[in-house]
């Protein structure tokens, strides 16, 4: 009887250990998926902001207001097809003669308190003037 009782105690110990380990492992997997989605959307936002900003910063004869609208429309189109987790993003675009400031912020469908906030400033330059005024051209 003592051997059989020890065998049942050992089996019970494995059940208790599994009951503690399995939820912990599942929780770690959920956090890994969440972190992956968060990191993906952050990288997509950062890349889309830079891409839309660099593409839209060059003057094409339109005013700053039209440039803002073009950048915003391009950014909305890119983010709509690429984001996995973030929803309801807020897009701010400010254009002035010196720079373009673009900000994208928003929360996810689950864990809404975690937000992504990407802000980039892209400076306008006049490449011809910069090259013309540089010292290395004179030498």
RODO-2510 file (C-alpha; in nm, 4 decimals, decimal comma):
residues 139
     n   res          X          Y          Z
     1     x     0,0000     0,0000     0,0000
     2     x     0,2857     0,2377     0,0728
     3     x     0,4294     0,1991    -0,2797
     4     x     0,0932     0,2672    -0,4447
     5     x     0,0360     0,5735    -0,2246
     6     x     0,3770     0,7143    -0,3221
     7     x     0,2975     0,6591    -0,6895
     8     x    -0,0303     0,8562    -0,6586
     9     x     0,1455     1,1373    -0,4681
    10     x     0,4044     1,1647    -0,7447
    11     x     0,1328     1,1820    -1,0114
    12     x    -0,0495     1,4483    -0,8119
    13     x     0,2682     1,6546    -0,7886
    14     x     0,3069     1,6509    -1,1685
    15     x    -0,0544     1,7659    -1,2108
    16     x     0,0033     2,0578    -0,9721
    17     x     0,3256     2,1565    -1,1494
    18     x     0,1535     2,1412    -1,4878
    19     x    -0,1388     2,3453    -1,3540
    20     x     0,1065     2,6177    -1,2560
    21     x     0,3354     2,6039    -1,5601
    22     x     0,0852     2,5856    -1,8475
    23     x    -0,0924     2,9164    -1,7688
    24     x     0,2445     3,0865    -1,7228
    25     x     0,3671     2,9618    -2,0600
    26     x     0,0402     3,0682    -2,2268
    27     x     0,0720     3,4139    -2,0715
    28     x     0,4281     3,4459    -2,2022
    29     x     0,3128     3,3481    -2,5521
    30     x     0,0333     3,6076    -2,5441
    31     x     0,2794     3,8780    -2,4387
    32     x     0,5219     3,7720    -2,7116
    33     x     0,2472     3,8048    -2,9746
    34     x     0,1411     4,1420    -2,8322
    35     x     0,4985     4,2712    -2,8328
    36     x     0,5484     4,1505    -3,1901
    37     x     0,2340     4,3303    -3,3103
    38     x     0,3327     4,6460    -3,1212
    39     x     0,6877     4,6444    -3,2581
    40     x     0,5599     4,5783    -3,6119
    41     x     0,3139     4,8675    -3,6042
    42     x     0,5719     5,1036    -3,4515
    43     x     0,8199     5,0198    -3,7274
    44     x     0,5489     5,0559    -3,9954
    45     x     0,4472     5,3969    -3,8570
    46     x     0,8062     5,5207    -3,8383
    47     x     0,8821     5,4038    -4,1923
    48     x     0,5569     5,5386    -4,3391
    49     x     0,6109     5,8779    -4,1735
    50     x     0,9605     5,9086    -4,3167
    51     x     0,8562     5,7825    -4,6597
    52     x     0,5559     6,0143    -4,6889
    53     x     0,7536     6,3071    -4,5492
    54     x     1,0510     6,2713    -4,7799
    55     x     0,8264     6,2164    -5,0793
    56     x     0,6027     6,5118    -4,9951
    57     x     0,8586     6,7645    -4,8777
    58     x     0,9898     6,8671    -5,2173
    59     x     0,8224     7,1689    -5,3660
    60     x     0,6168     7,1127    -5,6745
    61     x     0,4723     7,4594    -5,7078
    62     x     0,1828     7,3996    -5,4676
    63     x     0,1311     7,5740    -5,1361
    64     x     0,2071     7,4410    -4,7909
    65     x    -0,1601     7,3568    -4,7330
    66     x    -0,1684     7,1301    -5,0405
    67     x     0,1570     6,9654    -4,9324
    68     x     0,0027     6,8930    -4,5899
    69     x    -0,3040     6,7374    -4,7504
    70     x    -0,0943     6,5282    -4,9898
    71     x     0,1283     6,3974    -4,7091
    72     x    -0,1737     6,3217    -4,4880
    73     x    -0,3571     6,1381    -4,7705
    74     x    -0,0455     5,9372    -4,8607
    75     x     0,0142     5,8483    -4,4969
    76     x    -0,3479     5,7431    -4,4382
    77     x    -0,3369     5,5206    -4,7460
    78     x    -0,0125     5,3532    -4,6387
    79     x    -0,1181     5,2978    -4,2786
    80     x    -0,4622     5,1631    -4,3689
    81     x    -0,3119     4,8703    -4,5565
    82     x    -0,0149     4,7925    -4,3307
    83     x    -0,1171     4,8179    -3,9647
    84     x    -0,2022     4,5031    -3,7709
    85     x    -0,2758     4,6235    -3,4180
    86     x    -0,3221     4,9987    -3,4136
    87     x    -0,6591     5,1514    -3,4919
    88     x    -0,7994     5,5014    -3,4907
    89     x    -0,4676     5,6665    -3,5604
    90     x    -0,4319     6,0429    -3,5326
    91     x    -0,2198     6,2078    -3,8008
    92     x    -0,0777     6,5579    -3,7635
    93     x     0,1179     6,7280    -4,0402
    94     x     0,2728     7,0741    -4,0068
    95     x     0,4525     7,2262    -4,3028
    96     x     0,6529     7,5476    -4,3004
    97     x     0,9273     7,6782    -4,5278
    98     x     1,1999     7,5185    -4,3150
    99     x     1,0652     7,1774    -4,2163
   100     x     0,7820     6,9275    -4,2089
   101     x     0,6743     6,7804    -3,8759
   102     x     0,4663     6,4607    -3,8924
   103     x     0,3150     6,2849    -3,5928
   104     x     0,1190     5,9581    -3,5859
   105     x    -0,0374     5,8396    -3,2619
   106     x    -0,2960     5,5799    -3,1711
   107     x    -0,3897     5,2868    -2,9561
   108     x    -0,4637     4,9276    -3,0300
   109     x    -0,7838     4,7305    -3,0441
   110     x    -0,6794     4,5350    -2,7375
   111     x    -0,4690     4,6874    -2,4604
   112     x    -0,5912     5,0367    -2,5601
   113     x    -0,3868     5,2035    -2,2865
   114     x    -0,0688     5,1140    -2,4750
   115     x    -0,0159     5,3740    -2,7451
   116     x     0,2197     5,4208    -3,0331
   117     x     0,3445     5,7765    -3,0777
   118     x     0,5826     5,8471    -3,3657
   119     x     0,6986     6,1987    -3,4436
   120     x     0,9550     6,2901    -3,7071
   121     x     1,0836     6,6247    -3,8328
   122     x     1,2158     6,6407    -4,1861
   123     x     1,4069     6,9516    -4,2822
   124     x     1,3708     7,1083    -4,6218
   125     x     1,6863     7,2021    -4,8006
   126     x     1,7531     7,3669    -5,1285
   127     x     2,0040     7,1189    -5,2725
   128     x     2,1290     7,3487    -5,5455
   129     x     2,1901     7,6309    -5,3006
   130     x     2,3561     7,3982    -5,0517
   131     x     2,5939     7,2589    -5,3129
   132     x     2,6626     7,6010    -5,4582
   133     x     2,7504     7,7518    -5,1211
   134     x     2,9566     7,4613    -4,9948
   135     x     3,3336     7,5046    -4,9675
   136     x     3,4281     7,1791    -5,1415
   137     x     3,2991     7,3083    -5,4759
   138     x     3,5338     7,6062    -5,4642
   139     x     3,8469     7,4023    -5,4026
***
